[in-house]
């Protein structure tokens, strides 16, 4: 798909911020290919930074974090699913309020920057938004626990603009098993099946990142739509529970869904995963101890320790963009070229692979794909065409 931006809108964008000023080692021809492709990322956690103590403005360039509008423009990003994540460690009575704050945060950024960002409520709107020179934002929820086991609340979130939901996070909830928690239901229970059917009816994307394998296959038995795996890598290369098996990749191909590859080094490389988990275990203990001083507020404790944790994580040898593309290669070999995309997990991960430190460095992926012999048409599919097709079909 090609981006056709009017001359006036080009001038507006040039005044506001430079477009695609990537300075890495990439030819002008490949930069042009990246500019012309629709680049669509399936998952970021930037909505967390729009509320609370940080409360950043996406219109400003920030030294911290991975995403803001200037860097999104520089990296050629055209569309983004913003995940609203609430830690299950928070008191349950706070889950809805925090979710609503993040939903409002995305809407407020679109209100503040109407020439640069627009919330899309339909898949068919994305092309129009991009052609007008703006970034298309879709709102998602990460972790089905925040619907409080209530389909009416799921519908309320939909009315507020939510168009995607990750069924679980790292916690098994009351209706679906997670890949990172105990098995309670053997996949979906009856309520979980109702949730999937209602998401189908509404036109909400079913996201199967984080879910147990059994949950994924139960979803496929219920849904009538292609499903999304928004931010996972492949288990054959990095054998961790959050990554997906060959069996899932094969089933995803039959379903017509899309897997979007995560940039977290721990899901790319098993060695990094093992070392980072050792660091995390230490900090999880310290977070628990510090939270006791704040009335059990682990979020506050994590914010205080986050910088120190990231410094320790940075000294672990990191995988590279080439290692990331190994996962894309493998997913393509099993699921097919029409079923693979990008799901950065930016602002939800501590660091990205070397060469992909923030969203402005996205052309490095295009360069690596071209180096491996992918055609321009196939590169465009991976950069966003495949995800766009899924969203256009489901979000009506």
C-alpha positions as CSV (number, residue, x, y, z in Angstrom):
1,X,0.0,0.0,0.0
2,X,1.2,3.5,-0.8
3,X,0.9,6.7,1.2
4,X,-0.3,9.7,-0.8
5,X,0.0,12.8,1.3
6,X,-1.2,16.2,-0.1
7,X,1.4,19.0,-0.6
8,X,-0.3,21.1,2.1
9,X,-0.1,18.3,4.6
10,X,3.5,17.6,3.7
11,X,4.3,21.2,4.5
12,X,2.5,21.0,7.8
13,X,4.4,17.9,8.8
14,X,7.7,19.4,7.8
15,X,7.0,22.4,10.0
16,X,6.0,20.3,13.0
17,X,8.7,17.6,12.8
18,X,11.0,16.0,10.3
19,X,9.7,12.9,8.6
20,X,11.9,9.8,8.6
21,X,15.2,11.4,9.4
22,X,16.7,8.0,10.1
23,X,20.5,8.3,10.2
24,X,21.5,4.6,10.2
25,X,23.4,2.9,7.4
26,X,20.6,2.5,4.9
27,X,20.4,3.4,1.3
28,X,18.1,6.2,0.0
29,X,16.3,3.5,-2.1
30,X,15.4,1.5,1.0
31,X,14.4,4.7,2.9
32,X,12.0,5.5,0.0
33,X,10.6,1.9,0.2
34,X,10.1,2.4,4.0
35,X,8.5,5.8,3.5
36,X,6.1,4.5,0.9
37,X,5.0,1.4,2.9
38,X,2.3,1.6,5.5
39,X,4.1,0.8,8.8
40,X,1.7,-0.5,11.4
41,X,2.7,-1.7,14.9
42,X,0.4,-4.0,16.8
43,X,1.4,-3.2,20.4
44,X,2.9,-0.5,22.5
45,X,2.5,0.4,26.2
46,X,2.9,4.2,25.7
47,X,-0.6,4.8,27.1
48,X,0.8,4.2,30.6
49,X,3.1,7.2,30.1
50,X,0.1,9.5,29.3
51,X,-1.3,9.3,32.8
52,X,-0.1,9.3,36.4
53,X,3.2,10.9,37.4
54,X,4.8,10.9,33.9
55,X,1.8,12.4,32.0
56,X,3.9,13.0,28.9
57,X,2.7,14.9,25.8
58,X,3.3,12.8,22.7
59,X,3.8,16.0,20.7
60,X,7.2,16.6,22.5
61,X,10.4,14.8,21.9
62,X,11.4,12.8,25.0
63,X,14.8,11.5,26.0
64,X,13.2,8.7,27.9
65,X,10.9,6.0,26.6
66,X,10.6,4.7,23.0
67,X,7.7,6.6,21.4
68,X,6.5,10.1,20.8
69,X,5.2,11.8,17.7
70,X,8.5,13.3,16.5
71,X,10.2,9.9,16.7
72,X,7.2,8.1,15.3
73,X,7.4,10.4,12.3
74,X,11.1,9.9,11.9
75,X,10.7,6.2,12.0
76,X,8.0,6.3,9.4
77,X,5.3,4.8,11.7
78,X,1.8,5.3,10.3
79,X,-0.5,3.3,12.6
80,X,-0.2,2.1,16.2
81,X,-2.4,0.0,18.6
82,X,-2.0,1.6,22.0
83,X,-2.5,-1.0,24.7
84,X,-4.1,0.0,28.0
85,X,-2.5,-2.2,30.6
86,X,-3.5,-2.4,34.3
87,X,-1.4,-4.5,36.7
88,X,-3.5,-7.2,38.3
89,X,-1.5,-6.5,41.4
90,X,-3.4,-3.3,41.8
91,X,-6.5,-3.5,44.0
92,X,-9.4,-4.7,41.9
93,X,-11.5,-1.6,42.7
94,X,-8.8,0.5,40.8
95,X,-8.8,-1.6,37.6
96,X,-11.6,0.2,35.8
97,X,-10.6,3.7,36.7
98,X,-7.0,3.2,35.5
99,X,-8.2,1.6,32.3
100,X,-10.5,4.6,31.7
101,X,-7.7,7.0,32.4
102,X,-5.5,5.4,29.7
103,X,-8.3,5.4,27.2
104,X,-8.9,9.0,27.8
105,X,-5.2,9.7,27.6
106,X,-5.1,8.4,24.0
107,X,-8.2,10.4,23.1
108,X,-6.7,13.6,24.7
109,X,-3.5,13.2,22.7
110,X,-5.5,13.1,19.5
111,X,-7.5,16.2,20.6
112,X,-4.3,18.1,21.4
113,X,-2.6,17.1,18.1
114,X,-5.5,16.8,15.5
115,X,-3.2,17.3,12.5
116,X,-0.8,14.6,13.7
117,X,-2.8,11.9,15.4
118,X,-6.3,10.5,15.0
119,X,-8.1,7.7,16.8
120,X,-9.5,5.2,14.3
121,X,-12.8,3.5,15.2
122,X,-13.0,1.5,12.0
123,X,-10.4,-0.5,10.1
124,X,-11.6,1.3,6.9
125,X,-10.5,4.6,8.4
126,X,-6.8,3.8,8.7
127,X,-6.0,4.4,5.1
128,X,-7.7,7.7,5.0
129,X,-6.0,8.9,8.2
130,X,-2.6,8.0,6.8
131,X,-3.2,9.6,3.5
132,X,-4.0,12.8,5.4
133,X,-0.5,12.7,6.9
134,X,-1.6,11.7,10.4
135,X,-0.8,8.7,12.5
136,X,-3.7,6.4,13.0
137,X,-4.2,5.3,16.7
138,X,-6.2,2.3,17.7
139,X,-7.0,1.7,21.4
140,X,-6.6,-1.7,22.9
141,X,-6.7,-3.4,26.3
142,X,-4.0,-5.7,27.5
143,X,-5.4,-8.2,30.0
144,X,-9.0,-9.3,30.0
145,X,-9.2,-9.1,33.8
146,X,-10.2,-5.4,33.5
147,X,-13.6,-6.3,32.1
148,X,-14.3,-7.7,35.6
149,X,-16.0,-10.8,34.1
150,X,-18.8,-8.5,32.8
151,X,-19.8,-8.4,29.2
152,X,-21.6,-5.1,29.7
153,X,-18.3,-3.6,30.7
154,X,-16.6,-5.0,27.6
155,X,-19.3,-3.3,25.6
156,X,-18.7,0.0,27.5
157,X,-15.0,-0.2,26.6
158,X,-16.0,-0.7,23.0
159,X,-18.3,2.4,23.1
160,X,-15.3,4.4,24.4
161,X,-13.2,3.3,21.4
162,X,-11.5,0.1,22.4
163,X,-11.1,-2.1,19.3
164,X,-8.7,-4.8,20.5
165,X,-8.2,-6.9,23.7
166,X,-5.5,-9.2,24.8
167,X,-7.4,-11.9,26.5
168,X,-4.9,-12.4,29.3
169,X,-1.8,-10.8,30.6
170,X,0.7,-12.8,32.6
171,X,-2.1,-13.7,35.0
172,X,-4.7,-16.4,34.5
173,X,-8.0,-14.6,34.9
174,X,-11.5,-15.9,35.8
175,X,-12.1,-17.1,32.3
176,X,-8.8,-17.7,30.4
177,X,-5.5,-19.3,31.1
178,X,-2.3,-17.3,30.6
179,X,1.0,-18.7,29.3
180,X,2.8,-17.3,32.3
181,X,0.6,-18.5,35.2
182,X,-1.1,-21.6,36.5
183,X,-3.5,-23.6,34.4
184,X,-7.0,-23.2,35.8
185,X,-9.4,-23.8,33.0
186,X,-7.6,-25.8,30.4
187,X,-7.9,-22.9,28.0
188,X,-11.2,-21.0,28.0
189,X,-14.1,-21.7,30.3
190,X,-17.8,-21.0,29.4
191,X,-17.5,-17.3,30.2
192,X,-14.3,-17.0,28.1
193,X,-16.2,-18.4,25.2
194,X,-18.9,-15.8,25.7
195,X,-16.3,-13.1,25.7
196,X,-14.9,-14.3,22.4
197,X,-18.3,-14.5,20.8
198,X,-19.1,-11.0,22.0
199,X,-15.9,-9.6,20.7
200,X,-16.7,-11.1,17.4
201,X,-20.1,-9.5,17.4
202,X,-18.8,-6.1,18.3
203,X,-15.9,-6.1,15.8
204,X,-13.1,-6.2,18.4
205,X,-9.8,-7.8,17.6
206,X,-9.0,-10.9,19.7
207,X,-5.4,-10.7,20.7
208,X,-3.8,-14.0,21.8
209,X,-0.4,-12.8,23.0
210,X,0.1,-13.9,26.6
211,X,-2.4,-16.7,26.4
212,X,-1.7,-20.4,27.1
213,X,-1.6,-22.6,24.1
214,X,-4.8,-24.3,25.1
215,X,-6.5,-20.9,25.3
216,X,-5.4,-20.1,21.8
217,X,-6.8,-23.3,20.3
218,X,-10.1,-22.8,22.3
219,X,-10.3,-19.3,20.8
220,X,-10.0,-20.7,17.2
221,X,-12.9,-23.1,17.9
222,X,-15.2,-20.2,18.8
223,X,-14.2,-17.2,16.8
224,X,-15.3,-16.5,13.2
225,X,-12.6,-14.0,12.7
226,X,-8.8,-14.0,12.1
227,X,-7.0,-13.5,15.4
228,X,-4.0,-11.4,16.3
229,X,-0.9,-12.4,18.2
230,X,0.2,-8.8,18.8
231,X,3.6,-9.0,20.5
232,X,5.2,-12.5,20.6
233,X,8.2,-14.2,19.1
234,X,8.8,-17.8,18.1
235,X,9.5,-20.7,20.5
236,X,11.7,-22.6,18.1
237,X,14.4,-19.9,18.4
238,X,13.8,-18.8,22.0
239,X,12.0,-21.4,24.1
240,X,10.1,-19.3,26.6
241,X,6.3,-19.7,27.5
242,X,5.4,-16.2,26.0
243,X,6.6,-17.3,22.5
244,X,4.5,-19.3,20.1
245,X,4.9,-22.9,18.9
246,X,5.1,-24.1,15.3
247,X,1.6,-25.7,15.9
248,X,0.2,-22.3,16.7
249,X,1.9,-20.7,13.7
250,X,0.4,-23.3,11.4
251,X,-3.1,-22.9,12.9
252,X,-2.8,-19.1,12.6
253,X,-2.1,-19.5,8.9
254,X,-5.3,-21.5,8.5
255,X,-7.3,-19.0,10.6
256,X,-6.0,-16.1,8.5
257,X,-4.5,-14.3,11.5
258,X,-1.3,-12.4,12.0
259,X,1.6,-12.8,14.5
260,X,3.5,-9.5,15.2
261,X,7.0,-10.0,16.4
262,X,8.1,-8.6,19.8
263,X,11.3,-6.5,20.1
264,X,12.1,-7.5,23.7
265,X,15.6,-9.1,23.8
266,X,14.4,-11.7,26.3
267,X,11.9,-13.1,23.8
268,X,14.4,-12.9,21.0
269,X,17.4,-14.6,22.7
270,X,17.2,-17.3,25.4
271,X,20.5,-16.3,27.0
272,X,19.3,-12.7,27.4
273,X,16.0,-14.1,28.9
274,X,17.7,-16.2,31.5
275,X,20.0,-13.4,32.6
276,X,17.3,-10.7,32.6
277,X,14.9,-13.0,34.6
278,X,17.6,-13.4,37.3
279,X,17.8,-9.6,37.6
280,X,14.1,-9.3,37.6
281,X,13.7,-11.8,40.4
282,X,15.9,-9.6,42.5
283,X,14.0,-6.5,41.8
284,X,10.6,-8.2,42.2
285,X,11.7,-9.0,45.8
286,X,12.8,-5.4,46.3
287,X,9.6,-4.1,44.8
288,X,7.5,-6.1,47.3
289,X,9.6,-4.9,50.2
290,X,9.4,-1.2,49.1
291,X,5.6,-1.5,48.3
292,X,5.0,-2.3,52.0
293,X,6.1,1.2,52.8
294,X,3.5,2.6,50.3
295,X,0.5,0.7,51.5
296,X,1.0,-2.2,49.0
297,X,1.4,0.1,46.0
298,X,3.7,-2.0,43.8
299,X,3.3,0.5,40.9
300,X,4.9,3.3,42.9
301,X,7.6,1.0,44.1
302,X,8.4,-0.1,40.5
303,X,8.5,3.5,39.3
304,X,11.2,4.2,42.0
305,X,13.3,1.2,41.1
306,X,12.7,1.2,37.4
307,X,15.7,3.3,36.5
308,X,18.1,1.1,38.5
309,X,16.6,-2.0,37.0
310,X,17.0,-0.7,33.4
311,X,20.6,0.1,34.1
312,X,21.3,-3.4,35.3
313,X,19.4,-4.8,32.3
314,X,21.5,-2.7,29.9
315,X,24.7,-4.5,30.7
316,X,23.4,-7.8,29.6
317,X,24.6,-8.6,26.0
318,X,21.8,-7.7,23.7
319,X,20.6,-9.4,20.5
320,X,20.6,-7.3,17.3
321,X,18.1,-6.3,14.6
322,X,19.4,-9.3,12.7
323,X,18.4,-11.6,15.6
324,X,15.0,-10.0,15.6
325,X,14.5,-10.7,11.9
326,X,15.5,-14.3,12.5
327,X,12.1,-14.6,14.2
328,X,10.4,-12.9,11.3
329,X,12.1,-15.3,8.9
330,X,11.0,-18.3,11.0
331,X,7.5,-17.1,11.4
332,X,7.2,-16.6,7.6
333,X,8.6,-20.1,7.0
334,X,5.8,-21.7,9.0
335,X,2.8,-19.2,8.9
336,X,3.5,-17.7,5.5
337,X,4.4,-14.3,4.3
338,X,0.8,-13.0,4.6
339,X,0.6,-13.7,8.4
340,X,3.6,-11.9,10.0
341,X,4.0,-8.3,11.2
342,X,5.5,-6.0,13.8
343,X,4.5,-5.8,17.4
344,X,7.3,-3.8,19.2
345,X,6.0,-3.7,22.8
346,X,7.8,-0.3,23.0
347,X,7.4,1.4,26.3
348,X,6.5,-1.9,27.8
349,X,10.0,-3.3,27.4
350,X,13.2,-2.1,29.1
351,X,15.3,-2.1,26.0
352,X,15.1,-3.1,22.3
353,X,17.7,-5.0,20.3
354,X,20.8,-3.2,19.3
355,X,20.0,-1.0,16.4
356,X,16.4,-0.6,17.3
357,X,16.6,1.5,20.4
358,X,13.4,3.4,19.8
359,X,10.7,3.9,17.1
360,X,12.8,6.3,15.1
361,X,15.1,3.3,14.1
362,X,12.4,1.3,12.4
363,X,14.0,1.6,8.9
364,X,16.7,-0.8,10.2
365,X,14.1,-3.6,10.0
366,X,13.4,-2.7,6.4
367,X,17.1,-2.7,5.6
368,X,17.6,-6.2,7.2
369,X,14.6,-7.6,5.4
370,X,15.9,-6.3,2.0
371,X,19.4,-7.6,2.8
372,X,17.9,-11.1,3.2
373,X,16.2,-10.9,-0.2
374,X,12.6,-10.1,0.7
375,X,10.9,-8.3,-2.2
376,X,9.5,-4.8,-1.8
377,X,5.9,-6.3,-1.9
378,X,6.7,-8.8,0.9
379,X,8.5,-6.1,3.0
380,X,5.4,-4.0,2.8
381,X,3.3,-6.9,4.0
382,X,5.5,-7.4,7.0
383,X,5.8,-3.7,7.8
384,X,2.0,-3.3,8.1
385,X,0.0,-4.6,5.1
386,X,-0.8,-7.9,6.8
387,X,-2.0,-6.2,10.1
388,X,-4.0,-3.7,8.1
389,X,-5.8,-6.4,6.3
390,X,-6.8,-8.1,9.6
391,X,-7.9,-4.8,11.2
392,X,-10.0,-3.9,8.1
393,X,-11.7,-7.2,8.2
394,X,-12.4,-7.4,12.0
395,X,-13.0,-3.7,13.0
396,X,-16.1,-2.7,11.2
